[in-house]
């Protein structure tokens, strides 16, 4: 059955913007799913400047009982579009698929719904995905190249980005309204998983059932590494404040590593930077590296002053020797 209505088992949440080259394949990969339950496709089309809107309107005309189309008069932006589309979903479960990715297994949704039906302790489940590179046709990778566990906790999700958006199915209604900070986030999926995982584990299905596409127009994949690091650090800061003291250490440890990489890109000498960091937190009597994170702005200001990074390092040499 594929008819949306009041008793929809699952909603497919799709946000799309300027995906004219990909959107048809994405929609066809949903419509060819073989399932034994009612579902709907909820599409947030964010005023694309190409023919994406015309394409999704044509699909709605063909499948009016399945497709629910949100067509704002003005561009809402990625996060607002996601939130509005999320709120329009009426299913017991929600699956996510962005307009430039696609599913490759016609039984994907049925497998994931069966899993959640039989695992009430899990709030969501996900699976592996192939990575397709638009500019490198012969290159093939998988999102998970190593063996995965059967389930993942909030601590796991805080530590690593392990969930391809196109692989996720989760229970609706795990939290109420989106918190005020959510709209300021640079991505929608990871903070959503954090909020969901506060209520239970994420199960893992060891199958490749989707393709994640890397292309020049991708919201995330098209950005420079330094910009990705800056936005990820910002997001982790927000999540640390949201979760409070219980998870502060694990969030800080990962964030510290991101700052190491960011500063090394900016200054080009990771070894010198690490010594300067060591000198900095030693001077302030920090017992561990993670506490440096809360004072990173002060450190960055130090290395950007006229004295320069190497002069700063020499001035703190005694402190470095103290902690060796």
C-alpha positions as CSV (number, residue, x, y, z in Angstrom):
1,X,0.0,0.0,0.0
2,X,1.2,3.5,-0.8
3,X,-1.6,5.8,0.1
4,X,-1.1,8.7,2.6
5,X,-3.8,9.5,5.1
6,X,-4.6,9.8,8.8
7,X,-3.1,6.4,9.7
8,X,0.2,6.8,7.9
9,X,2.9,4.3,9.2
10,X,5.8,6.2,7.8
11,X,6.6,9.7,6.4
12,X,9.5,10.2,4.0
13,X,11.0,13.6,4.8
14,X,12.7,15.2,1.8
15,X,14.2,18.7,1.6
16,X,15.4,19.8,-1.8
17,X,17.0,22.9,-3.4
18,X,18.4,23.1,-6.9
19,X,18.4,19.3,-7.4
20,X,17.1,19.2,-10.9
21,X,19.7,16.7,-12.0
22,X,19.0,14.3,-9.1
23,X,15.5,14.8,-7.8
24,X,13.7,12.3,-10.1
25,X,16.1,9.5,-9.2
26,X,15.5,10.2,-5.5
27,X,11.7,10.2,-5.9
28,X,11.7,7.1,-8.0
29,X,13.8,5.3,-5.4
30,X,11.0,6.0,-2.9
31,X,8.1,5.2,-5.1
32,X,9.6,1.8,-6.0
33,X,9.8,0.7,-2.4
34,X,7.9,-2.5,-1.7
35,X,6.1,-2.1,1.6
36,X,3.1,-3.5,3.4
37,X,2.1,-0.2,5.1
38,X,0.8,3.2,4.2
39,X,3.3,6.0,3.7
40,X,3.6,9.6,2.5
41,X,6.3,11.6,0.9
42,X,6.6,15.1,2.4
43,X,8.7,17.4,0.2
44,X,10.0,20.8,1.3
45,X,11.0,22.6,-2.0
46,X,12.8,25.7,-1.0
47,X,12.3,28.0,-4.1
48,X,15.0,26.5,-6.3
49,X,16.4,28.6,-9.0
50,X,16.4,25.7,-11.4
51,X,13.6,23.3,-12.5
52,X,13.4,21.4,-9.3
53,X,10.0,22.9,-8.3
54,X,8.5,22.0,-11.7
55,X,9.7,18.5,-11.4
56,X,8.3,17.9,-7.9
57,X,5.0,19.5,-8.9
58,X,4.8,17.1,-11.8
59,X,5.3,14.2,-9.4
60,X,2.6,15.4,-7.1
61,X,0.2,15.6,-10.0
62,X,1.0,11.9,-10.8
63,X,0.9,10.8,-7.1
64,X,-1.5,13.2,-5.3
65,X,-2.4,10.6,-2.6
66,X,1.2,10.0,-1.7
67,X,3.1,13.3,-2.1
68,X,2.6,16.2,0.2
69,X,4.3,19.3,-1.2
70,X,5.4,22.4,0.7
71,X,6.0,25.3,-1.7
72,X,7.0,28.5,0.2
73,X,6.8,31.8,-1.6
74,X,10.3,32.7,-0.6
75,X,13.5,30.8,0.1
76,X,13.4,29.8,3.8
77,X,17.0,28.6,4.1
78,X,18.1,25.0,4.9
79,X,17.2,24.8,8.6
80,X,13.8,26.5,8.4
81,X,12.9,24.4,5.4
82,X,13.9,21.2,7.2
83,X,12.0,22.2,10.4
84,X,8.8,23.0,8.4
85,X,9.0,19.8,6.5
86,X,9.6,17.8,9.7
87,X,6.6,19.4,11.3
88,X,4.4,18.4,8.3
89,X,5.2,14.7,8.7
90,X,2.3,12.6,10.2
91,X,3.8,9.1,10.2
92,X,4.6,7.0,13.2
93,X,8.1,6.7,11.7
94,X,10.1,9.2,9.7
95,X,12.7,8.3,7.0
96,X,15.0,11.0,5.7
97,X,16.2,11.4,2.1
98,X,17.6,14.5,0.6
99,X,16.9,15.4,-3.0
100,X,20.4,14.6,-4.3
101,X,20.7,11.1,-2.7
102,X,18.8,7.9,-3.5
103,X,17.9,4.5,-2.1
104,X,19.2,1.3,-3.8
105,X,17.2,-1.5,-2.1
106,X,13.5,-1.7,-2.8
107,X,12.9,-3.4,0.6
108,X,14.9,-0.8,2.6
109,X,11.8,0.9,4.3
110,X,10.2,-2.5,5.1
111,X,13.4,-3.8,6.7
112,X,13.8,-0.7,8.8
113,X,10.2,-0.6,9.9
114,X,10.3,-4.3,10.8
115,X,13.4,-3.6,12.8
116,X,11.8,-0.8,14.8
117,X,8.6,-2.7,15.3
118,X,10.5,-5.6,16.8
119,X,13.0,-3.5,18.8
120,X,11.0,-1.1,21.1
121,X,14.2,-0.2,22.9
122,X,15.6,1.5,19.8
123,X,14.4,4.9,18.7
124,X,15.9,4.7,15.2
125,X,17.9,2.5,12.9
126,X,20.4,3.2,10.1
127,X,22.5,1.3,7.6
128,X,25.6,1.7,5.3
129,X,25.6,3.8,2.2
130,X,27.7,3.9,-0.9
131,X,29.4,7.3,-1.7
132,X,29.2,8.4,-5.3
133,X,31.5,11.2,-6.4
134,X,30.1,13.3,-9.3
135,X,33.6,14.5,-10.4
136,X,35.3,11.1,-9.9
137,X,33.0,8.6,-11.7
138,X,35.3,5.6,-11.1
139,X,35.8,6.3,-7.4
140,X,33.7,4.2,-5.0
141,X,33.7,4.3,-1.2
142,X,31.3,3.3,1.6
143,X,30.2,5.5,4.5
144,X,31.3,2.7,6.9
145,X,34.5,1.0,5.7
146,X,35.0,-1.0,9.0
147,X,32.8,-3.3,10.9
148,X,30.0,-1.6,12.9
149,X,28.3,-2.5,16.2
150,X,24.7,-3.7,16.4
151,X,23.6,-0.5,18.2
152,X,24.8,3.0,19.1
153,X,24.2,5.2,22.0
154,X,24.1,8.9,22.5
155,X,27.8,8.8,23.5
156,X,28.7,7.2,20.2
157,X,26.7,9.8,18.2
158,X,28.4,12.6,20.2
159,X,31.8,11.2,19.4
160,X,31.6,10.6,15.6
161,X,29.4,11.3,12.6
162,X,28.3,7.8,11.9
163,X,24.8,8.1,10.4
164,X,24.3,8.8,6.7
165,X,21.2,11.0,6.4
166,X,19.8,8.9,3.6
167,X,19.9,5.8,5.8
168,X,17.9,7.0,8.8
169,X,14.4,5.9,10.0
170,X,13.4,7.1,13.5
171,X,10.3,7.2,15.7
172,X,8.3,10.4,15.5
173,X,7.4,12.4,18.6
174,X,10.5,11.7,20.7
175,X,10.7,15.4,21.6
176,X,8.3,18.3,21.5
177,X,9.0,21.5,19.7
178,X,12.5,22.2,18.3
179,X,14.6,24.1,20.8
180,X,15.4,27.7,20.0
181,X,19.0,26.9,19.2
182,X,18.2,24.4,16.5
183,X,17.5,26.9,13.7
184,X,21.0,28.4,14.1
185,X,22.7,25.1,13.5
186,X,24.8,24.6,10.3
187,X,23.3,21.1,9.8
188,X,20.0,19.5,10.7
189,X,20.8,15.8,11.0
190,X,23.4,15.4,13.7
191,X,21.6,17.6,16.3
192,X,18.4,15.8,15.5
193,X,20.1,12.4,16.2
194,X,21.5,13.8,19.4
195,X,18.0,14.8,20.6
196,X,16.5,11.4,19.5
197,X,19.3,9.4,21.1
198,X,18.5,10.9,24.5
199,X,15.5,8.5,24.4
200,X,17.1,5.3,23.2
201,X,19.7,3.5,21.0
202,X,20.2,3.6,17.3
203,X,20.2,0.1,15.7
204,X,22.5,-0.7,12.8
205,X,21.6,-2.8,9.8
206,X,24.7,-4.2,8.1
207,X,23.5,-3.6,4.6
208,X,24.2,-1.1,1.8
209,X,20.8,0.3,0.9
210,X,21.4,3.9,-0.3
211,X,23.8,6.1,-2.2
212,X,25.1,9.4,-0.8
213,X,26.1,11.7,-3.6
214,X,29.1,14.1,-3.3
215,X,28.8,17.0,-5.9
216,X,29.7,20.6,-6.3
217,X,26.2,21.8,-5.4
218,X,26.0,19.8,-2.1
219,X,25.2,21.8,1.0
220,X,27.9,20.1,3.0
221,X,30.2,18.3,0.6
222,X,30.9,21.4,-1.6
223,X,32.4,23.4,1.3
224,X,36.0,23.9,2.1
225,X,37.5,21.8,4.9
226,X,38.2,24.9,7.1
227,X,34.6,26.0,6.8
228,X,33.3,22.6,7.7
229,X,35.5,22.5,10.8
230,X,34.4,26.0,11.9
231,X,30.7,25.0,11.5
232,X,31.2,21.7,13.2
233,X,32.9,23.3,16.2
234,X,30.1,25.8,16.5
235,X,27.5,23.0,16.4
236,X,29.4,21.0,19.1
237,X,29.6,24.0,21.3
238,X,25.8,24.4,21.1
239,X,25.2,20.7,21.8
240,X,27.6,20.8,24.8
241,X,25.6,23.7,26.3
242,X,22.3,21.9,25.5
243,X,23.3,18.6,27.2
244,X,25.0,20.1,30.2
245,X,27.7,18.8,32.4
246,X,27.0,15.1,32.0
247,X,28.4,15.0,28.4
248,X,30.8,17.9,28.6
249,X,34.0,15.9,28.6
250,X,33.3,13.7,25.6
251,X,32.1,16.7,23.5
252,X,35.2,18.7,24.5
253,X,37.6,15.9,23.6
254,X,36.3,15.7,20.1
255,X,36.1,19.4,19.7
256,X,39.7,19.8,20.8
257,X,40.8,17.6,18.0
258,X,38.8,19.7,15.5
259,X,40.5,22.8,16.8
260,X,43.9,21.2,16.3
261,X,43.1,20.5,12.7
262,X,41.6,24.0,12.1
263,X,44.6,25.8,13.6
264,X,47.0,23.6,11.7
265,X,45.3,24.6,8.4
266,X,45.4,28.3,9.4
267,X,49.1,28.3,10.4
268,X,50.5,25.4,8.5
269,X,52.7,23.9,11.2
270,X,50.8,21.4,13.4
271,X,53.9,20.5,15.5
272,X,54.5,24.2,16.5
273,X,50.8,24.7,17.1
274,X,50.6,21.7,19.4
275,X,53.6,22.9,21.4
276,X,52.0,26.3,21.7
277,X,48.8,24.7,22.9
278,X,50.7,22.7,25.5
279,X,52.4,25.9,26.7
280,X,49.1,27.7,26.9
281,X,47.2,25.2,29.0
282,X,50.2,24.5,31.2
283,X,50.5,28.2,32.1
284,X,46.9,28.2,33.2
285,X,47.4,25.0,35.2
286,X,45.0,22.9,33.1
287,X,45.1,19.3,34.3
288,X,44.1,17.9,30.9
289,X,43.9,18.9,27.2
290,X,40.1,19.0,27.1
291,X,39.9,22.0,29.3
292,X,41.9,24.0,26.7
293,X,38.8,23.9,24.5
294,X,36.9,26.4,26.8
295,X,39.7,28.9,26.4
296,X,40.4,28.4,22.7
297,X,39.5,31.9,21.7
298,X,42.0,33.3,24.1
299,X,44.7,31.1,22.6
300,X,43.8,32.0,19.0
301,X,44.0,35.6,19.9
302,X,47.4,35.1,21.3
303,X,48.8,33.5,18.2
304,X,47.3,36.2,16.0
305,X,48.9,39.1,17.8
306,X,51.9,40.9,16.4
307,X,54.4,38.8,18.2
308,X,53.5,35.8,16.0
309,X,53.2,32.1,16.8
310,X,56.9,31.2,17.0
311,X,57.6,34.2,19.2
312,X,54.7,33.2,21.4
313,X,56.1,29.7,21.6
314,X,59.6,30.8,22.6
315,X,58.2,33.1,25.3
316,X,56.4,30.0,26.8
317,X,59.3,27.5,26.4
318,X,59.7,27.1,30.1
319,X,56.1,26.1,30.5
320,X,56.5,23.5,27.7
321,X,59.5,22.0,29.5
322,X,57.5,21.8,32.7
323,X,55.0,19.4,31.2
324,X,57.3,17.2,29.2
